[in-house]
Amino acid sequence: MTSWQIVRLVAGSFILLSLALGVQASPFFHSPWWLAFTAFVGANLLQSALTRWCLMETLLRKLGVRSGC
């Protein structure tokens, strides 16, 4: 997998997990504050789309994960 694929996989997983933990109708509900984490991930995705820079992708590249185009 390339770095951008891993970033999107992790972001999507974080969003689904935080929704499962933050929505009261979920059997895994813990606290509505988990929805703040969903907003944080969404804001980071928006920021990376506008600035074309993502910290996680930079870290993955330094760890040797190949960059994708």
C-alpha positions in Angstrom: 0.0 0.0 0.0 1.1 3.5 -0.6 1.2 6.3 2.0 -1.9 8.1 0.7 -3.9 4.8 0.8 -2.8 4.1 4.4 -3.8 7.7 5.4 -7.3 7.2 3.9 -7.6 3.8 5.5 -6.7 5.1 8.9 -8.9 8.2 8.6 -11.9 6.1 7.5 -11.4 3.6 10.3 -11.1 6.4 12.9 -14.3 8.0 11.6 -16.3 4.8 11.7 -14.9 3.8 15.2 -15.6 7.3 16.7 -19.2 7.2 15.3 -19.7 3.7 16.8 -18.5 5.0 20.1 -20.3 8.4 20.0 -23.8 7.8 18.5 -26.3 6.8 21.2 -28.1 4.3 18.9 -24.9 2.3 18.6 -24.4 -0.9 20.7 -20.9 0.3 21.3 -21.9 3.8 22.6 -19.6 5.2 25.2 -19.8 9.0 25.2 -21.1 11.7 22.8 -17.6 13.3 23.1 -16.3 10.8 20.6 -18.1 12.8 17.9 -15.5 15.6 18.6 -12.9 13.1 17.4 -15.0 12.5 14.2 -14.9 16.3 13.7 -11.2 16.4 14.3 -10.5 13.8 11.7 -12.8 15.5 9.2 -11.1 18.9 9.8 -7.7 17.3 9.2 -8.9 15.8 5.9 -10.2 19.1 4.9 -6.9 20.9 5.8 -4.8 18.3 4.0 -7.0 18.7 0.8 -6.6 22.5 0.9 -2.9 22.7 1.8 -1.8 19.5 0.0 0.1 18.5 3.2 -0.6 15.8 5.7 1.5 15.1 8.8 0.7 11.3 8.8 1.7 10.9 5.2 5.0 12.7 6.0 5.6 10.4 8.9 4.8 7.3 6.8 7.2 8.3 4.1 10.0 8.8 6.8 9.2 5.2 8.0 9.8 4.0 4.4 6.3 3.6 3.1 6.4 4.4 -0.6 4.6 7.5 -1.9 1.8 7.1 -4.3 0.7 9.4 -7.1 
